[in-house]
Amino acid sequence: MFDRAYALFEEQQRARGIDLEQVKAKLKALKVETPSWGYGDSGTRFKVFQQAGVPRNPFEKFEDAAQVHKLTGICPSVAIHIPWDKVDDYAQLKKHAADLGVSIGAVNPNLFQEDEYIFGSVTNSNPAVRRKATEHLLECVEIAKTVGSDVLSLWFADGSNYPGQVDIRKRKAWMYEALSEMYQAMTPQMRMLIEYKFFEPAFYHTDLADWGMAFNMANKLGPQAEVLVDTGHHAQGTNVEHIVAYLLDEKKLGGFHFNSRKYADDDMIVGSHNPYELFLIFYQILDAAADEDSGVRKTAENIAYMIDQSHNIEPKIPAMIRSVLNVQTQYAKALLINRDQVREAQERQDVLDAENAVREAYEIDVTPLLLAVREEMGVPADPMKAYKESGYADSILPRGKGGASW
């Protein structure tokens, strides 16, 4: 039955002008980084519901992450958060990851949970606090060197709640001063990905509130600094794929934190609320990857795809698998867009034909394609089912409750 379904799928896509061998090659090359913190207990502002079996330390987080990679085949790296994942010997953690078949990915400094950061970290008016924050950034650069990571992912909670509370322009200068020092400490192979968020936890202003501020900061720092787009960090109604296209064209799109939102930074499973947005993001990226401008093409091919979610009521590992599969599904659909057909309609200024050429790919059932790719990659056809039948969930229950948490 599967062979017949794929044969029909192949015939249909060939008739649409799609080369499925190229599509499958790109699907196999897709890599999605999972976050260490996504395997621990997390919650909302109201409550963290503890679950039995969550990891108690970074080593167990990597063990869980390795299961996701084993079952999906596309999650070979794991982002770490310092000091949540602080260990005495990072070389040992690196080896542990390698023994499990994964590696350490992006290093994320934490500059929002120390008591001294109540009024900001690198933008605090107290120079001693700014120095402490900058030293932490430099510490994370050294950790990245030790574990072999080439990505430093930065998000700042710095901001204010009331008019007049802070000097906004001075804080802008302090932010640049701290990031400049960090930038100079990086190796030539490293990239600094600068994230933004338009509100929360600060409610009047945040020091890096939108993509434009992050873009400006990255431009001032240099070519190794780029913008990181978190799909939940925008105001209602924001056209995220427009931002993606703009940053691609400026050669400054460095990475993504994938999640899903309904109202604010809800950090839910990616693709669960607006999968069409995720599809359209990939459409812009794949379109740029075929651009004649080699710089745009290189940018599109060097994006760090990362998950950043708060699995509050969901079991952690299945939630991560579902997130990864949702990304893979929308990427597969975007690969089926006939871009020549879109461009022809654009040149004719045929609005309906152009829109239909994009939407047509979104409406295709890519199940036969994904089953074929997974079979060729040697991973389970149904990773969720395979996890449920693996017995791993029961094997980690002796960890008990009260494991790692943000």
ROTI-339188 format. One record per residue (C-alpha): residue in one letter; x, y, z. Coordinates in nm, 2 decimals. Each point is the difference from the previous one (the first is absolute). Example, Ala and Ser with C-alpha at 12.3 -4.5 7.8 and 13.67 -1.06 7.14 Angstrom:
BEGIN
["A"; [1.23; -0.45; 0.78]]
["S"; [0.14; 0.34; -0.07]]
//
This chain:
BEGIN
["M"; [0.00; 0.00; 0.00]]
["F"; [0.28; 0.24; 0.09]]
["D"; [0.18; -0.07; -0.33]]
["R"; [-0.32; 0.08; -0.20]]
["A"; [-0.06; 0.31; 0.20]]
["Y"; [0.35; 0.13; -0.06]]
["A"; [-0.01; -0.09; -0.37]]
["L"; [-0.32; 0.20; -0.04]]
["F"; [0.15; 0.29; 0.20]]
["E"; [0.31; -0.01; -0.22]]
["E"; [-0.21; 0.00; -0.32]]
["Q"; [-0.21; 0.30; 0.13]]
["Q"; [0.31; 0.21; 0.09]]
["R"; [0.17; -0.08; -0.32]]
["A"; [-0.31; 0.13; -0.18]]
["R"; [0.04; 0.32; 0.21]]
["G"; [0.36; 0.04; -0.11]]
["I"; [0.16; -0.11; 0.33]]
["D"; [0.32; -0.20; 0.02]]
["L"; [-0.06; -0.23; 0.30]]
["E"; [0.36; -0.12; 0.02]]
["Q"; [0.11; 0.36; 0.06]]
["V"; [-0.29; 0.04; 0.25]]
["K"; [0.10; -0.32; 0.19]]
["A"; [0.37; 0.11; 0.01]]
["K"; [-0.10; 0.33; 0.16]]
["L"; [-0.22; -0.17; 0.25]]
["K"; [0.28; -0.23; 0.10]]
["A"; [0.23; 0.30; 0.05]]
["L"; [-0.24; 0.19; 0.23]]
["K"; [0.13; 0.03; 0.35]]
["V"; [-0.21; 0.12; 0.30]]
["E"; [0.18; 0.07; 0.33]]
["T"; [-0.19; -0.09; 0.32]]
["P"; [0.05; 0.20; 0.32]]
["S"; [0.12; -0.16; 0.32]]
["W"; [-0.25; 0.20; 0.20]]
["G"; [-0.29; -0.15; -0.20]]
["Y"; [0.05; -0.33; 0.17]]
["G"; [-0.02; 0.13; 0.35]]
["D"; [-0.30; 0.13; 0.21]]
["S"; [-0.13; 0.33; -0.13]]
["G"; [-0.32; 0.19; 0.05]]
["T"; [-0.18; 0.33; -0.01]]
["R"; [0.01; 0.31; 0.23]]
["F"; [-0.25; -0.19; 0.22]]
["K"; [0.13; -0.35; 0.04]]
["V"; [0.27; -0.25; -0.09]]
["F"; [-0.16; -0.35; -0.01]]
["Q"; [0.27; -0.25; 0.09]]
["Q"; [0.00; -0.33; -0.20]]
["A"; [0.16; -0.32; 0.09]]
["G"; [0.30; -0.10; -0.21]]
["V"; [0.13; 0.34; -0.10]]
["P"; [0.38; 0.03; -0.01]]
["R"; [0.17; 0.10; 0.32]]
["N"; [0.32; 0.13; -0.16]]
["P"; [0.14; 0.10; -0.34]]
["F"; [0.13; -0.36; -0.06]]
["E"; [-0.35; -0.14; 0.02]]
["K"; [-0.14; 0.28; -0.22]]
["F"; [0.24; -0.12; -0.27]]
["E"; [-0.12; -0.35; 0.04]]
["D"; [-0.36; 0.11; -0.06]]
["A"; [0.11; 0.21; -0.30]]
["A"; [0.18; -0.29; -0.15]]
["Q"; [-0.33; -0.19; 0.00]]
["V"; [-0.16; 0.27; -0.21]]
["H"; [0.29; -0.01; -0.25]]
["K"; [0.00; -0.38; -0.01]]
["L"; [-0.37; 0.00; -0.10]]
["T"; [-0.01; 0.30; -0.23]]
["G"; [0.36; 0.00; -0.15]]
["I"; [0.00; 0.38; -0.03]]
["C"; [0.09; 0.13; 0.35]]
["P"; [0.38; -0.06; 0.04]]
["S"; [0.07; 0.29; 0.23]]
["V"; [-0.13; 0.13; 0.33]]
["A"; [0.01; 0.36; 0.12]]
["I"; [0.12; 0.07; 0.35]]
["H"; [-0.09; 0.28; 0.24]]
["I"; [0.25; 0.13; 0.26]]
["P"; [-0.02; -0.03; 0.30]]
["W"; [-0.30; -0.24; -0.04]]
["D"; [0.24; -0.24; -0.16]]
["K"; [0.31; 0.09; 0.19]]
["V"; [0.24; -0.29; 0.07]]
["D"; [0.35; -0.03; 0.15]]
["D"; [0.14; -0.16; -0.31]]
["Y"; [-0.14; 0.11; -0.34]]
["A"; [0.24; -0.23; -0.19]]
["Q"; [-0.17; -0.29; 0.18]]
["L"; [-0.34; 0.13; -0.10]]
["K"; [0.12; 0.03; -0.36]]
["K"; [0.12; -0.36; 0.01]]
["H"; [-0.32; -0.12; 0.16]]
["A"; [-0.20; 0.16; -0.28]]
["A"; [0.23; -0.15; -0.27]]
["D"; [-0.04; -0.35; 0.16]]
["L"; [-0.38; 0.05; -0.04]]
["G"; [0.03; 0.09; -0.36]]
["V"; [-0.07; 0.38; 0.04]]
["S"; [0.20; 0.31; 0.05]]
["I"; [-0.02; 0.33; 0.20]]
["G"; [-0.15; 0.27; -0.21]]
["A"; [-0.07; 0.37; 0.08]]
["V"; [0.11; 0.13; 0.34]]
["N"; [-0.26; 0.23; 0.16]]
["P"; [0.11; 0.24; 0.28]]
["N"; [-0.26; 0.06; 0.27]]
["L"; [-0.02; 0.36; 0.11]]
["F"; [-0.34; 0.02; 0.15]]
["Q"; [-0.01; -0.22; 0.32]]
["E"; [0.25; 0.16; 0.23]]
["D"; [-0.13; 0.23; 0.27]]
["E"; [0.24; 0.27; -0.12]]
["Y"; [-0.17; 0.01; -0.34]]
["I"; [-0.33; 0.13; 0.14]]
["F"; [0.07; 0.33; -0.18]]
["G"; [0.19; -0.15; -0.29]]
["S"; [0.32; -0.18; -0.08]]
["V"; [0.23; 0.15; -0.27]]
["T"; [-0.22; 0.31; 0.01]]
["N"; [-0.01; 0.04; 0.37]]
["S"; [0.08; 0.35; 0.13]]
["N"; [0.23; -0.16; 0.25]]
["P"; [0.34; -0.05; -0.16]]
["A"; [0.08; -0.29; 0.23]]
["V"; [-0.31; -0.19; -0.12]]
["R"; [0.09; 0.08; -0.36]]
["R"; [0.35; -0.14; 0.06]]
["K"; [-0.15; -0.32; 0.15]]
["A"; [-0.22; -0.05; -0.30]]
["T"; [0.27; 0.06; -0.25]]
["E"; [0.23; -0.25; 0.18]]
["H"; [-0.28; -0.26; -0.03]]
["L"; [-0.01; 0.07; -0.38]]
["L"; [0.37; -0.05; -0.02]]
["E"; [-0.03; -0.32; 0.21]]
["C"; [-0.24; -0.14; -0.26]]
["V"; [0.24; 0.08; -0.28]]
["E"; [0.26; -0.21; 0.18]]
["I"; [-0.25; -0.28; 0.06]]
["A"; [-0.09; 0.01; -0.37]]
["K"; [0.37; -0.04; -0.09]]
["T"; [0.03; -0.30; 0.24]]
["V"; [-0.30; -0.19; -0.13]]
["G"; [0.06; 0.09; -0.37]]
["S"; [-0.30; 0.22; -0.05]]
["D"; [0.00; 0.27; -0.26]]
["V"; [-0.33; 0.17; 0.10]]
["L"; [-0.07; 0.23; 0.29]]
["S"; [-0.37; 0.08; 0.04]]
["L"; [-0.09; 0.31; 0.19]]
["W"; [-0.33; 0.12; 0.15]]
["F"; [-0.03; 0.28; 0.25]]
["A"; [-0.29; 0.06; 0.24]]
["D"; [0.14; 0.35; 0.06]]
["G"; [-0.26; 0.28; -0.01]]
["S"; [-0.22; 0.22; 0.22]]
["N"; [-0.36; 0.01; 0.12]]
["Y"; [-0.06; 0.38; 0.03]]
["P"; [0.07; 0.32; -0.19]]
["G"; [0.30; 0.18; 0.15]]
["Q"; [0.12; -0.32; 0.18]]
["V"; [0.32; -0.02; -0.21]]
["D"; [0.21; 0.19; -0.25]]
["I"; [-0.08; -0.19; -0.32]]
["R"; [0.28; 0.15; -0.21]]
["K"; [0.27; -0.07; 0.26]]
["R"; [-0.12; -0.36; 0.02]]
["K"; [0.04; -0.03; -0.38]]
["A"; [0.36; 0.10; 0.04]]
["W"; [0.06; -0.24; 0.28]]
["M"; [-0.15; -0.29; -0.20]]
["Y"; [0.24; 0.07; -0.28]]
["E"; [0.29; 0.03; 0.23]]
["A"; [-0.06; -0.34; 0.15]]
["L"; [-0.07; -0.18; -0.33]]
["S"; [0.31; 0.16; -0.16]]
["E"; [0.22; -0.15; 0.27]]
["M"; [-0.16; -0.34; -0.05]]
["Y"; [0.03; 0.03; -0.37]]
["Q"; [0.37; 0.07; 0.02]]
["A"; [0.04; -0.32; 0.21]]
["M"; [-0.16; -0.22; -0.25]]
["T"; [0.20; -0.22; -0.24]]
["P"; [-0.03; 0.08; -0.38]]
["Q"; [-0.22; -0.31; -0.04]]
["M"; [-0.26; 0.11; 0.26]]
["R"; [-0.33; 0.18; -0.06]]
["M"; [-0.19; 0.22; 0.24]]
["L"; [-0.37; -0.03; -0.04]]
["I"; [-0.19; 0.29; 0.15]]
["E"; [-0.36; -0.06; 0.10]]
["Y"; [-0.27; 0.26; 0.07]]
["K"; [-0.34; 0.02; 0.17]]
["F"; [-0.25; 0.28; -0.01]]
["F"; [-0.11; -0.04; 0.36]]
["E"; [0.02; -0.22; 0.31]]
["P"; [0.13; -0.01; 0.27]]
["A"; [0.04; 0.38; -0.05]]
["F"; [-0.32; 0.17; -0.09]]
["Y"; [0.09; 0.36; -0.09]]
["H"; [0.30; -0.06; -0.21]]
["T"; [0.25; -0.28; -0.07]]
["D"; [0.35; 0.08; -0.11]]
["L"; [-0.01; -0.22; -0.31]]
["A"; [-0.37; 0.02; -0.08]]
["D"; [-0.02; -0.10; -0.36]]
["W"; [0.19; -0.13; -0.30]]
["G"; [0.10; 0.35; -0.11]]
["M"; [0.19; 0.06; 0.33]]
["A"; [0.16; -0.34; -0.02]]
["F"; [0.09; 0.06; -0.36]]
["N"; [0.16; 0.33; 0.08]]
["M"; [0.20; -0.14; 0.28]]
["A"; [0.12; -0.29; -0.22]]
["N"; [0.10; 0.24; -0.27]]
["K"; [0.20; 0.21; 0.24]]
["L"; [0.18; -0.30; 0.15]]
["G"; [0.11; -0.16; -0.33]]
["P"; [-0.05; -0.29; -0.24]]
["Q"; [0.01; -0.27; 0.28]]
["A"; [-0.31; 0.15; 0.16]]
["E"; [-0.34; -0.08; -0.14]]
["V"; [-0.37; 0.01; 0.10]]
["L"; [-0.19; -0.29; 0.16]]
["V"; [-0.37; -0.01; -0.06]]
["D"; [-0.22; -0.15; 0.27]]
["T"; [-0.34; -0.08; -0.15]]
["G"; [-0.17; 0.10; 0.32]]
["H"; [0.16; 0.33; 0.07]]
["H"; [-0.21; 0.23; -0.22]]
["A"; [-0.32; 0.21; 0.05]]
["Q"; [-0.33; -0.14; -0.12]]
["G"; [-0.04; 0.00; -0.37]]
["T"; [0.37; 0.04; -0.08]]
["N"; [0.10; -0.13; -0.34]]
["V"; [0.30; -0.22; 0.11]]
["E"; [0.08; -0.13; -0.35]]
["H"; [0.04; 0.36; -0.12]]
["I"; [0.26; 0.05; 0.27]]
["V"; [0.17; -0.32; -0.10]]
["A"; [0.01; 0.11; -0.37]]
["Y"; [0.14; 0.34; 0.10]]
["L"; [0.28; -0.14; 0.22]]
["L"; [0.08; -0.26; -0.27]]
["D"; [0.05; 0.27; -0.26]]
["E"; [0.22; 0.19; 0.24]]
["K"; [0.20; -0.31; 0.07]]
["K"; [-0.06; 0.02; 0.37]]
["L"; [-0.24; -0.28; 0.08]]
["G"; [0.19; -0.23; 0.23]]
["G"; [-0.25; -0.23; 0.17]]
["F"; [-0.34; -0.09; 0.13]]
["H"; [-0.16; -0.09; 0.33]]
["F"; [-0.30; -0.20; -0.11]]
["N"; [-0.32; -0.01; 0.21]]
["S"; [-0.36; 0.10; -0.04]]
["R"; [-0.21; 0.28; 0.15]]
["K"; [-0.36; 0.10; 0.03]]
["Y"; [0.02; 0.32; 0.20]]
["A"; [0.35; 0.08; 0.11]]
["D"; [0.32; -0.20; 0.05]]
["D"; [-0.19; -0.32; 0.07]]
["D"; [0.29; -0.23; -0.08]]
["M"; [-0.23; -0.28; -0.11]]
["I"; [0.08; -0.29; -0.25]]
["V"; [0.11; 0.15; -0.33]]
["G"; [-0.26; -0.01; -0.27]]
["S"; [-0.28; -0.08; 0.25]]
["H"; [-0.19; 0.33; -0.05]]
["N"; [0.11; 0.15; -0.33]]
["P"; [0.17; -0.27; -0.22]]
["Y"; [-0.05; 0.21; -0.31]]
["E"; [0.23; 0.27; 0.14]]
["L"; [0.27; -0.26; 0.05]]
["F"; [-0.05; -0.12; -0.35]]
["L"; [0.03; 0.36; -0.14]]
["I"; [0.32; 0.06; 0.20]]
["F"; [0.15; -0.30; -0.17]]
["Y"; [-0.13; 0.12; -0.33]]
["Q"; [0.20; 0.32; 0.04]]
["I"; [0.31; -0.18; 0.11]]
["L"; [-0.01; -0.25; -0.29]]
["D"; [-0.06; 0.27; -0.25]]
["A"; [0.31; 0.19; 0.13]]
["A"; [0.20; -0.33; -0.01]]
["A"; [-0.05; 0.00; -0.38]]
["D"; [0.09; 0.37; -0.04]]
["E"; [0.26; 0.11; -0.25]]
["D"; [0.16; 0.21; 0.27]]
["S"; [0.26; -0.23; 0.16]]
["G"; [-0.01; 0.19; 0.33]]
["V"; [-0.38; -0.04; 0.03]]
["R"; [0.03; -0.36; -0.10]]
["K"; [0.28; -0.06; 0.26]]
["T"; [-0.21; 0.17; 0.27]]
["A"; [-0.30; -0.22; -0.07]]
["E"; [0.21; -0.32; 0.01]]
["N"; [0.17; 0.09; 0.33]]
["I"; [-0.31; 0.06; 0.22]]
["A"; [0.01; -0.16; 0.35]]
["Y"; [-0.35; -0.16; 0.05]]
["M"; [-0.06; -0.04; 0.37]]
["I"; [-0.30; -0.09; 0.21]]
["D"; [-0.08; 0.22; 0.30]]
["Q"; [-0.31; -0.11; 0.18]]
["S"; [-0.15; -0.03; 0.35]]
["H"; [-0.15; -0.35; 0.04]]
["N"; [-0.22; 0.07; 0.29]]
["I"; [-0.28; -0.26; -0.01]]
["E"; [0.14; -0.22; -0.27]]
["P"; [0.24; -0.30; 0.06]]
["K"; [0.34; 0.14; -0.10]]
["I"; [0.14; -0.24; -0.25]]
["P"; [-0.32; -0.07; -0.20]]
["A"; [-0.06; 0.38; -0.01]]
["M"; [0.35; 0.05; -0.14]]
["I"; [-0.05; -0.27; -0.26]]
["R"; [-0.33; 0.15; -0.10]]
["S"; [0.16; 0.34; -0.04]]
["V"; [0.28; -0.14; -0.22]]
["L"; [-0.25; -0.19; -0.22]]
["N"; [-0.21; 0.31; -0.04]]
["V"; [0.31; 0.19; -0.12]]
["Q"; [0.09; -0.28; -0.24]]
["T"; [-0.35; -0.01; -0.14]]
["Q"; [-0.03; 0.37; -0.08]]
["Y"; [0.36; -0.01; -0.15]]
["A"; [-0.11; -0.29; -0.22]]
["K"; [-0.30; 0.19; -0.12]]
["A"; [0.20; 0.32; -0.07]]
["L"; [0.24; -0.22; -0.21]]
["L"; [-0.30; -0.08; -0.23]]
["I"; [-0.07; 0.36; -0.10]]
["N"; [0.06; 0.04; -0.37]]
["R"; [0.19; 0.33; 0.02]]
["D"; [0.01; 0.04; -0.38]]
["Q"; [-0.38; -0.01; -0.01]]
["V"; [-0.01; 0.26; 0.28]]
["R"; [0.24; 0.23; -0.18]]
["E"; [-0.19; -0.03; -0.33]]
["A"; [-0.32; 0.10; 0.18]]
["Q"; [0.18; 0.29; 0.17]]
["E"; [0.13; 0.13; -0.33]]
["R"; [-0.35; -0.02; -0.15]]
["Q"; [-0.13; 0.17; 0.32]]
["D"; [-0.25; -0.28; 0.04]]
["V"; [-0.08; 0.02; 0.36]]
["L"; [-0.21; -0.31; 0.02]]
["D"; [0.23; -0.22; -0.19]]
["A"; [0.30; 0.11; 0.20]]
["E"; [-0.18; -0.06; 0.33]]
["N"; [-0.13; -0.34; -0.12]]
["A"; [0.35; -0.11; -0.11]]
["V"; [0.11; 0.04; 0.36]]
["R"; [-0.31; -0.13; 0.18]]
["E"; [-0.02; -0.30; -0.23]]
["A"; [0.33; -0.14; 0.15]]
["Y"; [-0.13; 0.06; 0.36]]
["E"; [-0.31; -0.21; -0.07]]
["I"; [0.20; -0.30; -0.12]]
["D"; [0.00; -0.31; 0.23]]
["V"; [0.38; -0.06; 0.04]]
["T"; [-0.04; -0.32; 0.20]]
["P"; [0.12; -0.23; -0.29]]
["L"; [0.31; 0.23; -0.04]]
["L"; [0.09; 0.00; 0.37]]
["L"; [-0.04; -0.38; 0.03]]
["A"; [0.23; -0.05; -0.30]]
["V"; [0.26; 0.24; 0.14]]
["R"; [-0.01; -0.16; 0.35]]
["E"; [0.04; -0.35; -0.15]]
["E"; [0.30; 0.11; -0.20]]
["M"; [0.15; 0.17; 0.31]]
["G"; [-0.05; -0.32; 0.20]]
["V"; [-0.23; 0.16; 0.27]]
["P"; [-0.35; -0.11; 0.10]]
["A"; [-0.29; 0.09; -0.24]]
["D"; [-0.20; 0.12; 0.30]]
["P"; [0.24; 0.15; 0.26]]
["M"; [-0.27; 0.07; 0.25]]
["K"; [-0.13; -0.35; -0.01]]
["A"; [0.35; -0.14; 0.02]]
["Y"; [0.07; 0.21; 0.31]]
["K"; [-0.31; -0.13; 0.17]]
["E"; [0.10; -0.36; -0.08]]
["S"; [0.36; 0.04; 0.09]]
["G"; [-0.05; -0.02; 0.38]]
["Y"; [0.23; 0.30; 0.06]]
["A"; [-0.27; 0.20; 0.17]]
["D"; [-0.04; -0.27; 0.27]]
["S"; [0.38; -0.04; 0.03]]
["I"; [0.05; 0.36; 0.11]]
["L"; [-0.28; 0.00; 0.26]]
["P"; [0.24; -0.10; 0.28]]
["R"; [0.15; 0.35; -0.03]]
["G"; [-0.31; 0.10; 0.19]]
["K"; [-0.13; 0.36; 0.03]]
["G"; [0.19; 0.31; 0.07]]
["G"; [0.25; -0.01; -0.28]]
["A"; [0.15; 0.29; -0.20]]
["S"; [-0.21; 0.31; -0.04]]
["W"; [0.05; 0.36; -0.11]]
//
